[in-house]
Amino acid sequence: MRLIEKICPVCGNTFEVDEKLADRKLYCTLKCCLQAGGERPEKVGVQA
Ligand SMILES: [Zn+2]
């Protein structure tokens, strides 16, 4: 799997996600996702 660097739209942190998820709106942490008024918080950041 390849990782793509993304920037969290809430806090501006950079984080990495699987490229398959890279076109989705993602947040660096669950907290940011919730702050954004989040959809479902199940896809957050990268799975080890
Ligand atoms: Zn964030």
mmCIF file of the protein (N, C-alpha, C, O) and its ligand, coordinates in Angstrom:
data_MODEL
# 
_entry.id   MODEL 
# 
loop_
_entity.id 
_entity.type 
_entity.pdbx_number_of_molecules 
1 polymer     1 
2 non-polymer 1 
# 
_entity_poly.entity_id                      1 
_entity_poly.type                           'polypeptide(L)' 
_entity_poly.nstd_linkage                   no 
_entity_poly.nstd_monomer                   no 
_entity_poly.pdbx_seq_one_letter_code       MRLIEKICPVCGNTFEVDEKLADRKLYCTLKCCLQAGGERPEKVGVQA 
_entity_poly.pdbx_seq_one_letter_code_can   MRLIEKICPVCGNTFEVDEKLADRKLYCTLKCCLQAGGERPEKVGVQA 
_entity_poly.pdbx_strand_id                 A 
# 
loop_
_entity_poly_seq.entity_id 
_entity_poly_seq.num 
_entity_poly_seq.mon_id 
_entity_poly_seq.hetero 
1 1  MET n 
1 2  ARG n 
1 3  LEU n 
1 4  ILE n 
1 5  GLU n 
1 6  LYS n 
1 7  ILE n 
1 8  CYS n 
1 9  PRO n 
1 10 VAL n 
1 11 CYS n 
1 12 GLY n 
1 13 ASN n 
1 14 THR n 
1 15 PHE n 
1 16 GLU n 
1 17 VAL n 
1 18 ASP n 
1 19 GLU n 
1 20 LYS n 
1 21 LEU n 
1 22 ALA n 
1 23 ASP n 
1 24 ARG n 
1 25 LYS n 
1 26 LEU n 
1 27 TYR n 
1 28 CYS n 
1 29 THR n 
1 30 LEU n 
1 31 LYS n 
1 32 CYS n 
1 33 CYS n 
1 34 LEU n 
1 35 GLN n 
1 36 ALA n 
1 37 GLY n 
1 38 GLY n 
1 39 GLU n 
1 40 ARG n 
1 41 PRO n 
1 42 GLU n 
1 43 LYS n 
1 44 VAL n 
1 45 GLY n 
1 46 VAL n 
1 47 GLN n 
1 48 ALA n 
# 
loop_
_struct_asym.id 
_struct_asym.entity_id 
A 1 
B 2 
# 
loop_
_chem_comp.id 
_chem_comp.type 
_chem_comp.mon_nstd_flag 
ALA 'L-peptide linking' y 
ARG 'L-peptide linking' y 
ASN 'L-peptide linking' y 
ASP 'L-peptide linking' y 
CYS 'L-peptide linking' y 
GLN 'L-peptide linking' y 
GLU 'L-peptide linking' y 
GLY 'peptide linking'   y 
ILE 'L-peptide linking' y 
LEU 'L-peptide linking' y 
LYS 'L-peptide linking' y 
MET 'L-peptide linking' y 
PHE 'L-peptide linking' y 
PRO 'L-peptide linking' y 
THR 'L-peptide linking' y 
TYR 'L-peptide linking' y 
VAL 'L-peptide linking' y 
ZN  non-polymer         . 
# 
_pdbx_entity_nonpoly.entity_id   2 
_pdbx_entity_nonpoly.name        ? 
_pdbx_entity_nonpoly.comp_id     ZN 
# 
_pdbx_nonpoly_scheme.asym_id         B 
_pdbx_nonpoly_scheme.entity_id       2 
_pdbx_nonpoly_scheme.mon_id          ZN 
_pdbx_nonpoly_scheme.ndb_seq_num     1 
_pdbx_nonpoly_scheme.pdb_seq_num     101 
_pdbx_nonpoly_scheme.auth_seq_num    101 
_pdbx_nonpoly_scheme.pdb_mon_id      ZN 
_pdbx_nonpoly_scheme.auth_mon_id     ZN 
_pdbx_nonpoly_scheme.pdb_strand_id   A 
_pdbx_nonpoly_scheme.pdb_ins_code    . 
# 
loop_
_atom_site.group_PDB 
_atom_site.id 
_atom_site.type_symbol 
_atom_site.label_atom_id 
_atom_site.label_alt_id 
_atom_site.label_comp_id 
_atom_site.label_asym_id 
_atom_site.label_entity_id 
_atom_site.label_seq_id 
_atom_site.pdbx_PDB_ins_code 
_atom_site.Cartn_x 
_atom_site.Cartn_y 
_atom_site.Cartn_z 
_atom_site.occupancy 
_atom_site.B_iso_or_equiv 
_atom_site.pdbx_formal_charge 
_atom_site.auth_seq_id 
_atom_site.auth_comp_id 
_atom_site.auth_asym_id 
_atom_site.auth_atom_id 
_atom_site.pdbx_PDB_model_num 
ATOM   1   N  N  . MET A 1 1  ? 0.827   -1.194 0.000  1.00 0.00 ? 1   MET A N  1 
ATOM   2   C  CA . MET A 1 1  ? 0.000   0.000  0.000  1.00 0.00 ? 1   MET A CA 1 
ATOM   3   C  C  . MET A 1 1  ? 0.862   1.245  0.000  1.00 0.00 ? 1   MET A C  1 
ATOM   4   O  O  . MET A 1 1  ? 1.936   1.289  0.600  1.00 0.00 ? 1   MET A O  1 
ATOM   5   N  N  . ARG A 1 2  ? 0.366   2.244  -0.681 1.00 0.00 ? 2   ARG A N  1 
ATOM   6   C  CA . ARG A 1 2  ? 1.112   3.491  -0.782 1.00 0.00 ? 2   ARG A CA 1 
ATOM   7   C  C  . ARG A 1 2  ? 0.483   4.552  0.091  1.00 0.00 ? 2   ARG A C  1 
ATOM   8   O  O  . ARG A 1 2  ? -0.739  4.618  0.223  1.00 0.00 ? 2   ARG A O  1 
ATOM   9   N  N  . LEU A 1 3  ? 1.309   5.373  0.680  1.00 0.00 ? 3   LEU A N  1 
ATOM   10  C  CA . LEU A 1 3  ? 0.792   6.426  1.542  1.00 0.00 ? 3   LEU A CA 1 
ATOM   11  C  C  . LEU A 1 3  ? 0.910   7.781  0.859  1.00 0.00 ? 3   LEU A C  1 
ATOM   12  O  O  . LEU A 1 3  ? 1.898   8.089  0.193  1.00 0.00 ? 3   LEU A O  1 
ATOM   13  N  N  . ILE A 1 4  ? -0.122  8.565  1.048  1.00 0.00 ? 4   ILE A N  1 
ATOM   14  C  CA . ILE A 1 4  ? -0.179  9.907  0.479  1.00 0.00 ? 4   ILE A CA 1 
ATOM   15  C  C  . ILE A 1 4  ? -0.227  10.894 1.637  1.00 0.00 ? 4   ILE A C  1 
ATOM   16  O  O  . ILE A 1 4  ? -0.914  10.676 2.635  1.00 0.00 ? 4   ILE A O  1 
ATOM   17  N  N  . GLU A 1 5  ? 0.506   11.966 1.484  1.00 0.00 ? 5   GLU A N  1 
ATOM   18  C  CA . GLU A 1 5  ? 0.465   12.962 2.545  1.00 0.00 ? 5   GLU A CA 1 
ATOM   19  C  C  . GLU A 1 5  ? -0.731  13.886 2.349  1.00 0.00 ? 5   GLU A C  1 
ATOM   20  O  O  . GLU A 1 5  ? -0.976  14.404 1.259  1.00 0.00 ? 5   GLU A O  1 
ATOM   21  N  N  . LYS A 1 6  ? -1.460  14.072 3.431  1.00 0.00 ? 6   LYS A N  1 
ATOM   22  C  CA . LYS A 1 6  ? -2.627  14.960 3.393  1.00 0.00 ? 6   LYS A CA 1 
ATOM   23  C  C  . LYS A 1 6  ? -2.467  16.020 4.464  1.00 0.00 ? 6   LYS A C  1 
ATOM   24  O  O  . LYS A 1 6  ? -1.678  15.885 5.399  1.00 0.00 ? 6   LYS A O  1 
ATOM   25  N  N  . ILE A 1 7  ? -3.238  17.073 4.295  1.00 0.00 ? 7   ILE A N  1 
ATOM   26  C  CA . ILE A 1 7  ? -3.245  18.119 5.320  1.00 0.00 ? 7   ILE A CA 1 
ATOM   27  C  C  . ILE A 1 7  ? -4.631  18.160 5.942  1.00 0.00 ? 7   ILE A C  1 
ATOM   28  O  O  . ILE A 1 7  ? -5.643  18.245 5.246  1.00 0.00 ? 7   ILE A O  1 
ATOM   29  N  N  . CYS A 1 8  ? -4.653  18.098 7.241  1.00 0.00 ? 8   CYS A N  1 
ATOM   30  C  CA . CYS A 1 8  ? -5.926  18.123 7.953  1.00 0.00 ? 8   CYS A CA 1 
ATOM   31  C  C  . CYS A 1 8  ? -6.596  19.480 7.750  1.00 0.00 ? 8   CYS A C  1 
ATOM   32  O  O  . CYS A 1 8  ? -5.983  20.510 8.030  1.00 0.00 ? 8   CYS A O  1 
ATOM   33  N  N  . PRO A 1 9  ? -7.826  19.504 7.275  1.00 0.00 ? 9   PRO A N  1 
ATOM   34  C  CA . PRO A 1 9  ? -8.513  20.774 7.034  1.00 0.00 ? 9   PRO A CA 1 
ATOM   35  C  C  . PRO A 1 9  ? -8.918  21.495 8.312  1.00 0.00 ? 9   PRO A C  1 
ATOM   36  O  O  . PRO A 1 9  ? -9.304  22.663 8.274  1.00 0.00 ? 9   PRO A O  1 
ATOM   37  N  N  . VAL A 1 10 ? -8.834  20.817 9.418  1.00 0.00 ? 10  VAL A N  1 
ATOM   38  C  CA . VAL A 1 10 ? -9.217  21.442 10.688 1.00 0.00 ? 10  VAL A CA 1 
ATOM   39  C  C  . VAL A 1 10 ? -8.025  22.088 11.366 1.00 0.00 ? 10  VAL A C  1 
ATOM   40  O  O  . VAL A 1 10 ? -8.065  23.273 11.696 1.00 0.00 ? 10  VAL A O  1 
ATOM   41  N  N  . CYS A 1 11 ? -6.967  21.323 11.576 1.00 0.00 ? 11  CYS A N  1 
ATOM   42  C  CA . CYS A 1 11 ? -5.850  21.847 12.365 1.00 0.00 ? 11  CYS A CA 1 
ATOM   43  C  C  . CYS A 1 11 ? -4.605  22.106 11.538 1.00 0.00 ? 11  CYS A C  1 
ATOM   44  O  O  . CYS A 1 11 ? -3.650  22.694 12.046 1.00 0.00 ? 11  CYS A O  1 
ATOM   45  N  N  . GLY A 1 12 ? -4.584  21.689 10.286 1.00 0.00 ? 12  GLY A N  1 
ATOM   46  C  CA . GLY A 1 12 ? -3.445  21.964 9.432  1.00 0.00 ? 12  GLY A CA 1 
ATOM   47  C  C  . GLY A 1 12 ? -2.294  20.985 9.568  1.00 0.00 ? 12  GLY A C  1 
ATOM   48  O  O  . GLY A 1 12 ? -1.273  21.122 8.894  1.00 0.00 ? 12  GLY A O  1 
ATOM   49  N  N  . ASN A 1 13 ? -2.453  20.011 10.426 1.00 0.00 ? 13  ASN A N  1 
ATOM   50  C  CA . ASN A 1 13 ? -1.466  18.949 10.545 1.00 0.00 ? 13  ASN A CA 1 
ATOM   51  C  C  . ASN A 1 13 ? -1.320  18.161 9.253  1.00 0.00 ? 13  ASN A C  1 
ATOM   52  O  O  . ASN A 1 13 ? -2.276  18.005 8.494  1.00 0.00 ? 13  ASN A O  1 
ATOM   53  N  N  . THR A 1 14 ? -0.110  17.668 9.013  1.00 0.00 ? 14  THR A N  1 
ATOM   54  C  CA . THR A 1 14 ? 0.030   16.717 7.924  1.00 0.00 ? 14  THR A CA 1 
ATOM   55  C  C  . THR A 1 14 ? -0.026  15.309 8.491  1.00 0.00 ? 14  THR A C  1 
ATOM   56  O  O  . THR A 1 14 ? 0.427   15.043 9.605  1.00 0.00 ? 14  THR A O  1 
ATOM   57  N  N  . PHE A 1 15 ? -0.586  14.429 7.703  1.00 0.00 ? 15  PHE A N  1 
ATOM   58  C  CA . PHE A 1 15 ? -0.676  13.032 8.104  1.00 0.00 ? 15  PHE A CA 1 
ATOM   59  C  C  . PHE A 1 15 ? -0.727  12.196 6.842  1.00 0.00 ? 15  PHE A C  1 
ATOM   60  O  O  . PHE A 1 15 ? -0.869  12.725 5.740  1.00 0.00 ? 15  PHE A O  1 
ATOM   61  N  N  . GLU A 1 16 ? -0.611  10.888 7.009  1.00 0.00 ? 16  GLU A N  1 
ATOM   62  C  CA . GLU A 1 16 ? -0.566  10.032 5.837  1.00 0.00 ? 16  GLU A CA 1 
ATOM   63  C  C  . GLU A 1 16 ? -1.756  9.098  5.782  1.00 0.00 ? 16  GLU A C  1 
ATOM   64  O  O  . GLU A 1 16 ? -2.215  8.575  6.797  1.00 0.00 ? 16  GLU A O  1 
ATOM   65  N  N  . VAL A 1 17 ? -2.237  8.907  4.579  1.00 0.00 ? 17  VAL A N  1 
ATOM   66  C  CA . VAL A 1 17 ? -3.326  7.968  4.385  1.00 0.00 ? 17  VAL A CA 1 
ATOM   67  C  C  . VAL A 1 17 ? -2.998  7.057  3.208  1.00 0.00 ? 17  VAL A C  1 
ATOM   68  O  O  . VAL A 1 17 ? -2.179  7.388  2.350  1.00 0.00 ? 17  VAL A O  1 
ATOM   69  N  N  . ASP A 1 18 ? -3.638  5.938  3.191  1.00 0.00 ? 18  ASP A N  1 
ATOM   70  C  CA . ASP A 1 18 ? -3.580  5.051  2.046  1.00 0.00 ? 18  ASP A CA 1 
ATOM   71  C  C  . ASP A 1 18 ? -4.057  5.808  0.805  1.00 0.00 ? 18  ASP A C  1 
ATOM   72  O  O  . ASP A 1 18 ? -5.053  6.528  0.867  1.00 0.00 ? 18  ASP A O  1 
ATOM   73  N  N  . GLU A 1 19 ? -3.378  5.656  -0.282 1.00 0.00 ? 19  GLU A N  1 
ATOM   74  C  CA . GLU A 1 19 ? -3.755  6.427  -1.475 1.00 0.00 ? 19  GLU A CA 1 
ATOM   75  C  C  . GLU A 1 19 ? -5.172  6.135  -1.932 1.00 0.00 ? 19  GLU A C  1 
ATOM   76  O  O  . GLU A 1 19 ? -5.788  6.956  -2.612 1.00 0.00 ? 19  GLU A O  1 
ATOM   77  N  N  . LYS A 1 20 ? -5.682  5.000  -1.572 1.00 0.00 ? 20  LYS A N  1 
ATOM   78  C  CA . LYS A 1 20 ? -7.055  4.676  -1.946 1.00 0.00 ? 20  LYS A CA 1 
ATOM   79  C  C  . LYS A 1 20 ? -8.071  5.574  -1.246 1.00 0.00 ? 20  LYS A C  1 
ATOM   80  O  O  . LYS A 1 20 ? -9.205  5.734  -1.697 1.00 0.00 ? 20  LYS A O  1 
ATOM   81  N  N  . LEU A 1 21 ? -7.632  6.150  -0.139 1.00 0.00 ? 21  LEU A N  1 
ATOM   82  C  CA . LEU A 1 21 ? -8.531  7.026  0.615  1.00 0.00 ? 21  LEU A CA 1 
ATOM   83  C  C  . LEU A 1 21 ? -8.239  8.498  0.365  1.00 0.00 ? 21  LEU A C  1 
ATOM   84  O  O  . LEU A 1 21 ? -8.921  9.376  0.892  1.00 0.00 ? 21  LEU A O  1 
ATOM   85  N  N  . ALA A 1 22 ? -7.214  8.758  -0.448 1.00 0.00 ? 22  ALA A N  1 
ATOM   86  C  CA . ALA A 1 22 ? -6.675  10.116 -0.513 1.00 0.00 ? 22  ALA A CA 1 
ATOM   87  C  C  . ALA A 1 22 ? -7.634  11.122 -1.115 1.00 0.00 ? 22  ALA A C  1 
ATOM   88  O  O  . ALA A 1 22 ? -7.492  12.321 -0.875 1.00 0.00 ? 22  ALA A O  1 
ATOM   89  N  N  . ASP A 1 23 ? -8.598  10.671 -1.886 1.00 0.00 ? 23  ASP A N  1 
ATOM   90  C  CA . ASP A 1 23 ? -9.515  11.644 -2.476 1.00 0.00 ? 23  ASP A CA 1 
ATOM   91  C  C  . ASP A 1 23 ? -10.715 11.916 -1.573 1.00 0.00 ? 23  ASP A C  1 
ATOM   92  O  O  . ASP A 1 23 ? -11.593 12.705 -1.925 1.00 0.00 ? 23  ASP A O  1 
ATOM   93  N  N  . ARG A 1 24 ? -10.753 11.277 -0.434 1.00 0.00 ? 24  ARG A N  1 
ATOM   94  C  CA . ARG A 1 24 ? -11.819 11.575 0.518  1.00 0.00 ? 24  ARG A CA 1 
ATOM   95  C  C  . ARG A 1 24 ? -11.394 12.714 1.427  1.00 0.00 ? 24  ARG A C  1 
ATOM   96  O  O  . ARG A 1 24 ? -10.220 13.073 1.516  1.00 0.00 ? 24  ARG A O  1 
ATOM   97  N  N  . LYS A 1 25 ? -12.378 13.259 2.087  1.00 0.00 ? 25  LYS A N  1 
ATOM   98  C  CA . LYS A 1 25 ? -12.068 14.288 3.064  1.00 0.00 ? 25  LYS A CA 1 
ATOM   99  C  C  . LYS A 1 25 ? -11.709 13.597 4.368  1.00 0.00 ? 25  LYS A C  1 
ATOM   100 O  O  . LYS A 1 25 ? -12.533 12.915 4.978  1.00 0.00 ? 25  LYS A O  1 
ATOM   101 N  N  . LEU A 1 26 ? -10.474 13.785 4.778  1.00 0.00 ? 26  LEU A N  1 
ATOM   102 C  CA . LEU A 1 26 ? -9.993  13.088 5.959  1.00 0.00 ? 26  LEU A CA 1 
ATOM   103 C  C  . LEU A 1 26 ? -9.392  14.062 6.952  1.00 0.00 ? 26  LEU A C  1 
ATOM   104 O  O  . LEU A 1 26 ? -8.957  15.158 6.599  1.00 0.00 ? 26  LEU A O  1 
ATOM   105 N  N  . TYR A 1 27 ? -9.381  13.645 8.166  1.00 0.00 ? 27  TYR A N  1 
ATOM   106 C  CA . TYR A 1 27 ? -8.838  14.466 9.251  1.00 0.00 ? 27  TYR A CA 1 
ATOM   107 C  C  . TYR A 1 27 ? -7.765  13.680 9.981  1.00 0.00 ? 27  TYR A C  1 
ATOM   108 O  O  . TYR A 1 27 ? -7.770  12.449 9.972  1.00 0.00 ? 27  TYR A O  1 
ATOM   109 N  N  . CYS A 1 28 ? -6.839  14.400 10.618 1.00 0.00 ? 28  CYS A N  1 
ATOM   110 C  CA . CYS A 1 28 ? -5.697  13.719 11.215 1.00 0.00 ? 28  CYS A CA 1 
ATOM   111 C  C  . CYS A 1 28 ? -6.101  12.891 12.425 1.00 0.00 ? 28  CYS A C  1 
ATOM   112 O  O  . CYS A 1 28 ? -5.487  11.862 12.709 1.00 0.00 ? 28  CYS A O  1 
ATOM   113 N  N  . THR A 1 29 ? -7.120  13.330 13.132 1.00 0.00 ? 29  THR A N  1 
ATOM   114 C  CA . THR A 1 29 ? -7.556  12.584 14.305 1.00 0.00 ? 29  THR A CA 1 
ATOM   115 C  C  . THR A 1 29 ? -9.070  12.577 14.364 1.00 0.00 ? 29  THR A C  1 
ATOM   116 O  O  . THR A 1 29 ? -9.747  13.347 13.683 1.00 0.00 ? 29  THR A O  1 
ATOM   117 N  N  . LEU A 1 30 ? -9.566  11.713 15.175 1.00 0.00 ? 30  LEU A N  1 
ATOM   118 C  CA . LEU A 1 30 ? -11.006 11.646 15.400 1.00 0.00 ? 30  LEU A CA 1 
ATOM   119 C  C  . LEU A 1 30 ? -11.534 12.973 15.923 1.00 0.00 ? 30  LEU A C  1 
ATOM   120 O  O  . LEU A 1 30 ? -12.637 13.401 15.584 1.00 0.00 ? 30  LEU A O  1 
ATOM   121 N  N  . LYS A 1 31 ? -10.743 13.597 16.737 1.00 0.00 ? 31  LYS A N  1 
ATOM   122 C  CA . LYS A 1 31 ? -11.152 14.878 17.311 1.00 0.00 ? 31  LYS A CA 1 
ATOM   123 C  C  . LYS A 1 31 ? -11.384 15.922 16.219 1.00 0.00 ? 31  LYS A C  1 
ATOM   124 O  O  . LYS A 1 31 ? -12.381 16.644 16.245 1.00 0.00 ? 31  LYS A O  1 
ATOM   125 N  N  . CYS A 1 32 ? -10.485 15.996 15.289 1.00 0.00 ? 32  CYS A N  1 
ATOM   126 C  CA . CYS A 1 32 ? -10.638 16.941 14.190 1.00 0.00 ? 32  CYS A CA 1 
ATOM   127 C  C  . CYS A 1 32 ? -11.853 16.594 13.352 1.00 0.00 ? 32  CYS A C  1 
ATOM   128 O  O  . CYS A 1 32 ? -12.584 17.478 12.906 1.00 0.00 ? 32  CYS A O  1 
ATOM   129 N  N  . CYS A 1 33 ? -12.059 15.339 13.146 1.00 0.00 ? 33  CYS A N  1 
ATOM   130 C  CA . CYS A 1 33 ? -13.204 14.896 12.364 1.00 0.00 ? 33  CYS A CA 1 
ATOM   131 C  C  . CYS A 1 33 ? -14.504 15.352 13.032 1.00 0.00 ? 33  CYS A C  1 
ATOM   132 O  O  . CYS A 1 33 ? -15.419 15.840 12.369 1.00 0.00 ? 33  CYS A O  1 
ATOM   133 N  N  . LEU A 1 34 ? -14.566 15.189 14.316 1.00 0.00 ? 34  LEU A N  1 
ATOM   134 C  CA . LEU A 1 34 ? -15.759 15.601 15.049 1.00 0.00 ? 34  LEU A CA 1 
ATOM   135 C  C  . LEU A 1 34 ? -15.909 17.118 15.042 1.00 0.00 ? 34  LEU A C  1 
ATOM   136 O  O  . LEU A 1 34 ? -17.013 17.651 14.931 1.00 0.00 ? 34  LEU A O  1 
ATOM   137 N  N  . GLN A 1 35 ? -14.791 17.787 15.162 1.00 0.00 ? 35  GLN A N  1 
ATOM   138 C  CA . GLN A 1 35 ? -14.830 19.249 15.124 1.00 0.00 ? 35  GLN A CA 1 
ATOM   139 C  C  . GLN A 1 35 ? -15.347 19.770 13.803 1.00 0.00 ? 35  GLN A C  1 
ATOM   140 O  O  . GLN A 1 35 ? -16.003 20.810 13.744 1.00 0.00 ? 35  GLN A O  1 
ATOM   141 N  N  . ALA A 1 36 ? -15.051 19.053 12.762 1.00 0.00 ? 36  ALA A N  1 
ATOM   142 C  CA . ALA A 1 36 ? -15.486 19.462 11.441 1.00 0.00 ? 36  ALA A CA 1 
ATOM   143 C  C  . ALA A 1 36 ? -16.966 19.172 11.236 1.00 0.00 ? 36  ALA A C  1 
ATOM   144 O  O  . ALA A 1 36 ? -17.512 19.408 10.158 1.00 0.00 ? 36  ALA A O  1 
ATOM   145 N  N  . GLY A 1 37 ? -17.585 18.676 12.243 1.00 0.00 ? 37  GLY A N  1 
ATOM   146 C  CA . GLY A 1 37 ? -19.004 18.368 12.159 1.00 0.00 ? 37  GLY A CA 1 
ATOM   147 C  C  . GLY A 1 37 ? -19.234 17.039 11.494 1.00 0.00 ? 37  GLY A C  1 
ATOM   148 O  O  . GLY A 1 37 ? -20.299 16.741 10.953 1.00 0.00 ? 37  GLY A O  1 
ATOM   149 N  N  . GLY A 1 38 ? -18.179 16.253 11.563 1.00 0.00 ? 38  GLY A N  1 
ATOM   150 C  CA . GLY A 1 38 ? -17.905 15.029 10.856 1.00 0.00 ? 38  GLY A CA 1 
ATOM   151 C  C  . GLY A 1 38 ? -19.042 14.135 10.477 1.00 0.00 ? 38  GLY A C  1 
ATOM   152 O  O  . GLY A 1 38 ? -20.052 13.976 11.163 1.00 0.00 ? 38  GLY A O  1 
ATOM   153 N  N  . GLU A 1 39 ? -18.797 13.571 9.340  1.00 0.00 ? 39  GLU A N  1 
ATOM   154 C  CA . GLU A 1 39 ? -19.574 12.428 8.920  1.00 0.00 ? 39  GLU A CA 1 
ATOM   155 C  C  . GLU A 1 39 ? -19.212 11.293 9.861  1.00 0.00 ? 39  GLU A C  1 
ATOM   156 O  O  . GLU A 1 39 ? -18.993 11.496 11.055 1.00 0.00 ? 39  GLU A O  1 
ATOM   157 N  N  . ARG A 1 40 ? -19.155 10.119 9.311  1.00 0.00 ? 40  ARG A N  1 
ATOM   158 C  CA . ARG A 1 40 ? -18.761 9.014  10.183 1.00 0.00 ? 40  ARG A CA 1 
ATOM   159 C  C  . ARG A 1 40 ? -17.256 8.999  10.408 1.00 0.00 ? 40  ARG A C  1 
ATOM   160 O  O  . ARG A 1 40 ? -16.490 9.064  9.446  1.00 0.00 ? 40  ARG A O  1 
ATOM   161 N  N  . PRO A 1 41 ? -16.836 8.917  11.616 1.00 0.00 ? 41  PRO A N  1 
ATOM   162 C  CA . PRO A 1 41 ? -15.414 9.052  11.952 1.00 0.00 ? 41  PRO A CA 1 
ATOM   163 C  C  . PRO A 1 41 ? -14.603 7.771  11.801 1.00 0.00 ? 41  PRO A C  1 
ATOM   164 O  O  . PRO A 1 41 ? -13.538 7.653  12.407 1.00 0.00 ? 41  PRO A O  1 
ATOM   165 N  N  . GLU A 1 42 ? -15.065 6.827  11.026 1.00 0.00 ? 42  GLU A N  1 
ATOM   166 C  CA . GLU A 1 42 ? -14.373 5.544  11.000 1.00 0.00 ? 42  GLU A CA 1 
ATOM   167 C  C  . GLU A 1 42 ? -13.068 5.560  10.199 1.00 0.00 ? 42  GLU A C  1 
ATOM   168 O  O  . GLU A 1 42 ? -12.166 4.761  10.453 1.00 0.00 ? 42  GLU A O  1 
ATOM   169 N  N  . LYS A 1 43 ? -12.975 6.488  9.219  1.00 0.00 ? 43  LYS A N  1 
ATOM   170 C  CA . LYS A 1 43 ? -11.764 6.524  8.412  1.00 0.00 ? 43  LYS A CA 1 
ATOM   171 C  C  . LYS A 1 43 ? -10.920 7.712  8.801  1.00 0.00 ? 43  LYS A C  1 
ATOM   172 O  O  . LYS A 1 43 ? -11.062 8.794  8.232  1.00 0.00 ? 43  LYS A O  1 
ATOM   173 N  N  . VAL A 1 44 ? -10.078 7.526  9.729  1.00 0.00 ? 44  VAL A N  1 
ATOM   174 C  CA . VAL A 1 44 ? -9.272  8.624  10.215 1.00 0.00 ? 44  VAL A CA 1 
ATOM   175 C  C  . VAL A 1 44 ? -7.811  8.236  10.173 1.00 0.00 ? 44  VAL A C  1 
ATOM   176 O  O  . VAL A 1 44 ? -7.415  7.203  10.713 1.00 0.00 ? 44  VAL A O  1 
ATOM   177 N  N  . GLY A 1 45 ? -7.020  9.059  9.538  1.00 0.00 ? 45  GLY A N  1 
ATOM   178 C  CA . GLY A 1 45 ? -5.595  8.829  9.525  1.00 0.00 ? 45  GLY A CA 1 
ATOM   179 C  C  . GLY A 1 45 ? -5.239  7.512  8.874  1.00 0.00 ? 45  GLY A C  1 
ATOM   180 O  O  . GLY A 1 45 ? -5.931  7.053  7.965  1.00 0.00 ? 45  GLY A O  1 
ATOM   181 N  N  . VAL A 1 46 ? -4.195  6.923  9.322  1.00 0.00 ? 46  VAL A N  1 
ATOM   182 C  CA . VAL A 1 46 ? -3.670  5.732  8.679  1.00 0.00 ? 46  VAL A CA 1 
ATOM   183 C  C  . VAL A 1 46 ? -3.761  4.538  9.630  1.00 0.00 ? 46  VAL A C  1 
ATOM   184 O  O  . VAL A 1 46 ? -3.574  4.654  10.841 1.00 0.00 ? 46  VAL A O  1 
ATOM   185 N  N  . GLN A 1 47 ? -4.049  3.423  9.042  1.00 0.00 ? 47  GLN A N  1 
ATOM   186 C  CA . GLN A 1 47 ? -4.030  2.196  9.845  1.00 0.00 ? 47  GLN A CA 1 
ATOM   187 C  C  . GLN A 1 47 ? -2.666  1.589  9.774  1.00 0.00 ? 47  GLN A C  1 
ATOM   188 O  O  . GLN A 1 47 ? -2.104  1.442  8.689  1.00 0.00 ? 47  GLN A O  1 
ATOM   189 N  N  . ALA A 1 48 ? -2.125  1.237  10.898 1.00 0.00 ? 48  ALA A N  1 
ATOM   190 C  CA . ALA A 1 48 ? -0.769  0.687  10.948 1.00 0.00 ? 48  ALA A CA 1 
ATOM   191 C  C  . ALA A 1 48 ? -0.741  -0.717 10.356 1.00 0.00 ? 48  ALA A C  1 
ATOM   192 O  O  . ALA A 1 48 ? 0.316   -1.346 10.310 1.00 0.00 ? 48  ALA A O  1 
HETATM 193 ZN ZN . ZN  B 2 .  ? -6.409  17.731 12.530 1.00 0.00 2 101 ZN  A ZN 1 
# 
